[in-house]
Amino acid sequence: MSSKLKLIALPLKAYRQTPPITLLTLPPKTAVEANLMTKAVNWSDRQWNKLSESPEGHWKKRIWNGGEAVMDRVPYEEWALKHIEPAHGVAVNTSHKLDILYPESVISDKILLDTVKESFISRSDQYRKKMWLYLAISPVTFPVAIIPIVPNLPLFYLLWRAWSHWRAHRGANYLGQLHANSQLQPRKSEEIDRFYQNNQIPSLKDINTLSKILNLPAQATLEGHRAIKQIHHKKQQ
């Protein structure tokens, strides 16, 4: 990892002329001071993961299992965008460029940039509208708070989805600005190319292998798993 944010373009079906891709985030190697929002999100993540430590059958464990299932259904494009932190990347309207590592044998640099624009950047307004929609309907859940002991899960869900859409909108908007200023730089990766020589349709196990090759952070590996599972599910429908 470098001192600046990088992205990895991960084709999900290597045999197609224009393969669907997801974007995995390689955060900066150097430590970046977390802002209040990031600290709050990290705290929430820790509290959420504590639920997974509860015994099987406990209501906390059931909530965690259900929540994880819901998260897996969130489109992988949204997950990819929400983890792009503009503060960690290159500044807009400068000579610096954001690297996107990709396998040249699977996808060309032109098709890569076209796919990033169509599948990720173009959804910016959609995410913004959905953010306001979830915020607008969240007051409907307030009566649930009257029930003692029972957590207001509908409200938590709606606020989480609003926050998620805001993050995705921010990521898409950032990529859009870089794209408009020719600051997205596809860079060939021999390591990723070699990986796709034997893995045209990556499995979850294959993503684990790639993660070790590229030394991916746990979050990027998880997003790769989610994208693969969603693509396989669409194929079965």
Residue pairs with C-beta under 8 A, 6 or more apart in sequence:
1 26
1 27
1 28
1 29
1 215
2 26
2 28
2 29
3 28
3 29
3 30
4 28
4 88
4 89
4 90
4 96
4 98
5 25
5 26
5 27
5 28
5 84
5 85
5 88
5 89
5 90
5 98
6 25
6 26
6 98
6 99
6 100
6 101
7 23
7 24
7 25
7 26
7 84
7 98
7 99
7 100
7 101
8 23
8 24
8 25
8 26
8 100
8 101
8 102
8 189
8 192
8 214
8 216
8 220
9 21
9 23
9 100
9 101
9 102
9 103
9 107
9 112
9 116
9 186
10 21
10 22
10 23
10 24
10 202
10 210
10 224
10 227
11 19
11 20
11 21
11 103
11 106
11 107
11 196
12 19
12 20
12 21
12 22
12 201
12 202
12 227
12 228
12 231
13 19
13 20
13 200
13 201
13 231
14 103
14 106
14 196
14 199
14 200
14 201
14 202
15 200
15 201
17 111
18 107
18 111
18 115
19 106
19 107
20 115
20 119
20 231
21 107
21 112
21 115
21 116
21 119
22 76
22 77
22 79
22 80
22 223
22 224
22 227
23 80
23 81
23 84
23 100
23 116
23 120
24 80
24 216
24 220
24 223
24 224
25 80
25 83
25 84
25 85
25 217
25 219
25 220
25 223
26 101
26 214
26 216
26 217
26 220
27 85
27 88
27 217
28 88
32 87
32 88
34 42
35 87
38 85
48 64
48 67
51 60
51 61
51 63
51 64
51 67
52 61
52 64
54 60
54 61
54 64
55 61
63 151
63 153
70 157
71 226
72 226
72 229
72 230
74 164
74 226
75 230
76 223
76 226
76 227
76 230
77 119
77 120
77 123
77 168
78 127
78 164
78 165
78 168
79 223
79 226
79 227
80 120
80 171
80 223
80 227
81 120
81 123
81 127
81 167
81 168
81 169
81 170
81 171
81 172
81 175
82 164
82 167
82 168
82 170
82 171
83 167
83 171
83 219
83 220
83 223
84 170
84 171
84 174
84 175
86 170
86 171
86 174
89 98
89 174
89 178
90 96
90 97
90 98
90 178
90 183
92 174
92 177
92 178
92 181
92 183
93 177
93 181
94 183
96 183
97 178
97 182
97 183
97 184
97 185
98 178
98 183
98 184
98 185
99 185
99 187
100 112
100 116
100 184
100 185
100 186
100 187
101 187
101 188
101 189
101 192
102 109
102 112
102 186
102 187
102 188
102 189
102 192
103 188
103 189
103 192
103 193
103 195
103 196
104 188
104 193
105 193
105 196
105 197
106 193
106 196
107 115
109 186
112 186
113 179
113 184
113 186
116 175
116 179
116 184
117 176
117 179
120 171
120 172
120 175
121 172
121 175
121 176
121 179
122 172
123 168
123 172
124 169
124 172
124 173
124 176
125 169
127 165
127 166
127 168
127 169
127 172
128 165
128 166
128 169
130 161
130 162
130 165
131 162
131 163
131 165
131 166
131 169
132 162
134 158
134 159
134 161
134 162
134 165
135 158
135 159
135 162
137 158
138 155
138 158
138 159
138 162
141 152
141 154
141 155
141 158
142 152
142 155
144 150
144 152
144 153
144 154
144 155
145 152
145 155
175 184
177 183
178 184
191 213
191 214
192 210
192 214
195 206
195 209
195 210
195 213
199 206
199 209
199 210
202 210
202 224
202 228
203 228
204 225
204 228
204 229
207 221
207 224
207 225
207 228
208 221
210 216
210 224
211 220
211 221
211 224
216 224
